[in-house]
């Protein structure tokens, strides 16, 4: 448990393409903590982060970062060295979950986890047309930035070129048609399933961040058996990667009702209208209570000498 006398640093912003999303998460989290009576300082993360933490007297870090440098184990490792407890998953789980290829390889033999066929494609590699239609994703990153749907070889080539601008490796996955759902896992337990229904049929950056472009439904209308399987798969994936605190696992329900794993987010969006707070709210947990629950899970390694 975090002591009431400790100063909470909400780490937000950062150096990744998801900076703007992170700023919104950080502002919402800081506001909820202040309403709860906590001593809070907001820290816009840059390369001077160690100096900022010292100058601001941060005792515990609430990580509201998304993407590279914040969600991939880098900041987690820095905080471990500095001895500052932080929320969410540790270095290894964060690094694994950030790499979409590594994540899938880590869970490919886990019971209840169903995966789509995929290829890792580096700059200069042949175009894997055998997977069409396919979804192209930069190997690292989030917020659906750089993701595209390719139905033809030309679209696949264009999608890879766009993804390679963000990372020299891309994940090409066989497209799975179906309903998208997400399962938040909090301290190892699955929250209610949320259904995601984009107006366009494809949950890209525009669908995710343009008001009215996507409908979110909880309780989910998806078959109860499918929901239960998705919750088991989410918990199993969370455990296999060694996650802590809150994580969100995304799936597509295929034509036989099986939830096909897409990705796991170790630092999901956390505004009052984000998916994880929505799931928590479905079982009676307020946004403020969820933020405090995550705070009390903050940990660090103890020194050996």
Secondary structure, DSSP 8 states (H G I E B T S, - for coil): ---TTSEEEEEE--SSTTHHHHHHHHHHHHHHHHHTT-EEEEEE--TTHHHHHHHHT-SEEEE---STTTSSSHHHHHHHHHT-EESS--HHHHHHHHSHHHHHHHHTTSTT-EE--EEEEETT----GGG-SEEEEESS--TTTT-EEESSHHHHHHHHHHHHTT-SEEEEEE---SEEEEEEEETTEE---EEEEETTSS--HHHHHSTTSEEEESS--S-HHHHHHHHHHHHHHHHHHT--SEEEEEEEE-TTS-EEEEEEESS---STTSHHHHHHHHTT--HHHHHHHHHTT-B------
